[in-house]
């Protein structure tokens, strides 16, 4: 799949060194692995829903967004690009917009 980026995320994900400096070794390694999985998927339907990747659609105030597991409660959050309202046909999503790397469970 193709990526687009939200805000400063493109700069943070520009190199392994930048990822390690920003997110630490463990999260940076997991992030690189997940970005590889997403890049190699032809559509969102090709991204594994089982651990360790566990791609899942979010609900509530994050409706329309998806996440993949990094480590512990940390997630890489993204949405189809262009954004889709309503039901998402995973087989038609060929481009995603990376939104943030976050632990949203503590909110």
BALOBA-1460 file (C-alpha; in Angstrom, 3 decimals):
// residues 107
<rec num="1" residu="x" x="0.000" y="0.000" z="0.000"/>
<rec num="2" residu="x" x="0.976" y="3.599" z="-0.416"/>
<rec num="3" residu="x" x="1.340" y="5.972" z="2.550"/>
<rec num="4" residu="x" x="0.680" y="9.616" z="3.130"/>
<rec num="5" residu="x" x="1.514" y="11.265" z="6.436"/>
<rec num="6" residu="x" x="-0.168" y="13.511" z="8.967"/>
<rec num="7" residu="x" x="1.741" y="16.462" z="10.429"/>
<rec num="8" residu="x" x="5.289" y="15.799" z="11.593"/>
<rec num="9" residu="x" x="4.985" y="12.029" z="11.234"/>
<rec num="10" residu="x" x="6.792" y="11.959" z="7.882"/>
<rec num="11" residu="x" x="9.884" y="13.517" z="9.462"/>
<rec num="12" residu="x" x="9.716" y="11.174" z="12.477"/>
<rec num="13" residu="x" x="9.534" y="8.124" z="10.194"/>
<rec num="14" residu="x" x="12.142" y="9.366" z="7.703"/>
<rec num="15" residu="x" x="14.979" y="7.195" z="9.000"/>
<rec num="16" residu="x" x="15.770" y="4.425" z="11.437"/>
<rec num="17" residu="x" x="17.858" y="6.875" z="13.470"/>
<rec num="18" residu="x" x="14.962" y="9.351" z="13.726"/>
<rec num="19" residu="x" x="12.586" y="6.562" z="14.791"/>
<rec num="20" residu="x" x="14.967" y="5.276" z="17.466"/>
<rec num="21" residu="x" x="15.603" y="8.778" z="18.792"/>
<rec num="22" residu="x" x="11.877" y="9.560" z="18.965"/>
<rec num="23" residu="x" x="10.334" y="6.244" z="19.996"/>
<rec num="24" residu="x" x="13.173" y="4.245" z="21.563"/>
<rec num="25" residu="x" x="14.739" y="1.027" z="20.269"/>
<rec num="26" residu="x" x="11.886" y="-1.366" z="21.049"/>
<rec num="27" residu="x" x="9.051" y="0.710" z="19.554"/>
<rec num="28" residu="x" x="11.206" y="1.776" z="16.594"/>
<rec num="29" residu="x" x="11.950" y="-1.853" z="15.704"/>
<rec num="30" residu="x" x="8.266" y="-2.808" z="15.940"/>
<rec num="31" residu="x" x="7.335" y="0.280" z="13.937"/>
<rec num="32" residu="x" x="9.738" y="-0.649" z="11.137"/>
<rec num="33" residu="x" x="8.287" y="-4.163" z="11.017"/>
<rec num="34" residu="x" x="4.683" y="-2.897" z="10.863"/>
<rec num="35" residu="x" x="5.515" y="-0.317" z="8.195"/>
<rec num="36" residu="x" x="7.030" y="-3.166" z="6.171"/>
<rec num="37" residu="x" x="3.859" y="-5.245" z="6.548"/>
<rec num="38" residu="x" x="1.693" y="-2.296" z="5.481"/>
<rec num="39" residu="x" x="3.974" y="-1.417" z="2.551"/>
<rec num="40" residu="x" x="3.922" y="-4.995" z="1.260"/>
<rec num="41" residu="x" x="0.151" y="-5.372" z="1.488"/>
<rec num="42" residu="x" x="-1.731" y="-4.741" z="-1.756"/>
<rec num="43" residu="x" x="-4.875" y="-3.730" z="0.136"/>
<rec num="44" residu="x" x="-5.907" y="-3.297" z="3.749"/>
<rec num="45" residu="x" x="-7.524" y="-6.743" z="3.577"/>
<rec num="46" residu="x" x="-4.012" y="-8.232" z="3.215"/>
<rec num="47" residu="x" x="-2.836" y="-6.894" z="6.598"/>
<rec num="48" residu="x" x="-2.987" y="-9.603" z="9.292"/>
<rec num="49" residu="x" x="-5.663" y="-9.274" z="11.958"/>
<rec num="50" residu="x" x="-3.885" y="-11.781" z="14.191"/>
<rec num="51" residu="x" x="-0.983" y="-11.019" z="16.559"/>
<rec num="52" residu="x" x="1.605" y="-9.663" z="16.403"/>
<rec num="53" residu="x" x="0.331" y="-7.155" z="13.782"/>
<rec num="54" residu="x" x="-3.362" y="-7.303" z="14.752"/>
<rec num="55" residu="x" x="-4.814" y="-4.725" z="12.409"/>
<rec num="56" residu="x" x="-8.166" y="-3.576" z="13.754"/>
<rec num="57" residu="x" x="-10.763" y="-0.913" z="13.104"/>
<rec num="58" residu="x" x="-11.270" y="1.603" z="15.898"/>
<rec num="59" residu="x" x="-14.555" y="2.806" z="17.357"/>
<rec num="60" residu="x" x="-15.953" y="5.749" z="19.285"/>
<rec num="61" residu="x" x="-14.184" y="9.056" z="18.660"/>
<rec num="62" residu="x" x="-11.731" y="7.179" z="16.433"/>
<rec num="63" residu="x" x="-14.381" y="5.726" z="14.127"/>
<rec num="64" residu="x" x="-13.033" y="5.396" z="10.582"/>
<rec num="65" residu="x" x="-9.493" y="4.843" z="11.829"/>
<rec num="66" residu="x" x="-7.477" y="1.639" z="12.060"/>
<rec num="67" residu="x" x="-4.523" y="0.592" z="14.180"/>
<rec num="68" residu="x" x="-1.780" y="-2.004" z="14.221"/>
<rec num="69" residu="x" x="-0.085" y="-3.109" z="17.425"/>
<rec num="70" residu="x" x="3.495" y="-1.997" z="18.044"/>
<rec num="71" residu="x" x="4.433" y="-2.970" z="21.609"/>
<rec num="72" residu="x" x="2.407" y="-3.093" z="24.810"/>
<rec num="73" residu="x" x="-0.409" y="-0.543" z="24.383"/>
<rec num="74" residu="x" x="1.338" y="1.455" z="21.628"/>
<rec num="75" residu="x" x="-0.389" y="1.602" z="18.247"/>
<rec num="76" residu="x" x="0.273" y="2.981" z="14.788"/>
<rec num="77" residu="x" x="-3.014" y="4.679" z="13.874"/>
<rec num="78" residu="x" x="-4.055" y="5.330" z="10.272"/>
<rec num="79" residu="x" x="-7.069" y="5.859" z="8.042"/>
<rec num="80" residu="x" x="-7.925" y="5.064" z="4.438"/>
<rec num="81" residu="x" x="-6.775" y="7.814" z="2.062"/>
<rec num="82" residu="x" x="-9.091" y="9.305" z="1.019"/>
<rec num="83" residu="x" x="-11.099" y="8.901" z="4.215"/>
<rec num="84" residu="x" x="-14.156" y="6.670" z="3.950"/>
<rec num="85" residu="x" x="-17.466" y="7.383" z="5.666"/>
<rec num="86" residu="x" x="-19.529" y="4.397" z="6.667"/>
<rec num="87" residu="x" x="-18.542" y="0.803" z="6.010"/>
<rec num="88" residu="x" x="-15.004" y="0.286" z="4.745"/>
<rec num="89" residu="x" x="-14.385" y="-2.292" z="2.007"/>
<rec num="90" residu="x" x="-10.901" y="-3.447" z="3.054"/>
<rec num="91" residu="x" x="-10.181" y="-4.857" z="-0.404"/>
<rec num="92" residu="x" x="-10.573" y="-1.407" z="-1.965"/>
<rec num="93" residu="x" x="-8.201" y="0.440" z="0.407"/>
<rec num="94" residu="x" x="-4.874" y="0.742" z="-1.428"/>
<rec num="95" residu="x" x="-3.591" y="3.915" z="0.217"/>
<rec num="96" residu="x" x="-3.526" y="4.930" z="3.873"/>
<rec num="97" residu="x" x="-2.762" y="8.109" z="5.763"/>
<rec num="98" residu="x" x="-0.587" y="7.519" z="8.824"/>
<rec num="99" residu="x" x="-1.966" y="9.639" z="11.664"/>
<rec num="100" residu="x" x="-0.032" y="8.984" z="14.860"/>
<rec num="101" residu="x" x="1.871" y="6.620" z="17.094"/>
<rec num="102" residu="x" x="0.117" y="6.612" z="20.414"/>
<rec num="103" residu="x" x="-0.922" y="4.762" z="23.551"/>
<rec num="104" residu="x" x="-4.599" y="5.746" z="23.524"/>
<rec num="105" residu="x" x="-5.642" y="3.225" z="26.181"/>
<rec num="106" residu="x" x="-4.890" y="5.505" z="29.130"/>
<rec num="107" residu="x" x="-7.327" y="8.234" z="28.074"/>
